[in-house]
Amino acid sequence: MWKLLNSPLTRLVHCKKKCEMLEWIMLSKYLAIFFISMVPLVELRGAIPVSQFWNLPLVPSYIICIVGNMLPVPVIYLFARRFLEWGQDKKFIGGICRFFLTKGAGARERLEAKAGNGLFVALMLFVGIPLPGTGAWTGTLAASLLGMSFKKTVAAVMCGVVMAGIIMMLASLGVFGATGAIFAK
């Protein structure tokens, strides 16, 4: 009986089952960071540190986080303003919808006067600096309310997400802490 359990075929079957289990665990971790990067306010800023905590490979997890963070952008751009316009005359949500629409119109006029063509760079930097409330969701909503074109919005948000991803990846790897330790002396 012991010879049967310890045979090469039995060990191969057990090894295959362990490999399949590890592949499933790895896939579930990739799916988790994909969905974490889609969550508002957390986005890629939370998903990249989680991926490094789980010791996932650097480049695939970075790409998955960027794709997950960018996936909601077209939906937000195309439907957020429409929702606000639809809801401005509704009983319960009318006040907040009117507030966002009027603030967006006023901000558009002020920003066009000050920034002009610099609105693209401003949106990219707004999304790209990883601070609370400055991600792809907020940037896309702001761009929609400011009347930026769809192509410019997606391009600026994409550049910002890539920039935020690089910053968060470096922070997750401890580059900023190591640099500070080197130059502190």
Secondary structure, 3 states (H helix, E strand, C coil): CHHHHCCHHHHHHHHHHHHHHHHHHHHHHHHHHHHHCCCCCCHHHHHHHHHHHCCCCHHHHHHHHHHHHHCCHHHHHHHHHHHHHHHCCCCCCHHHHHHHHHHHHHHHHHHHHHCHHHHHHHHHHHHHCCCCCCCHHHHHHHHHHHCCCHHHHHHHHHHHHHHHHHHHHHHHCCHHHHHHHHHCC
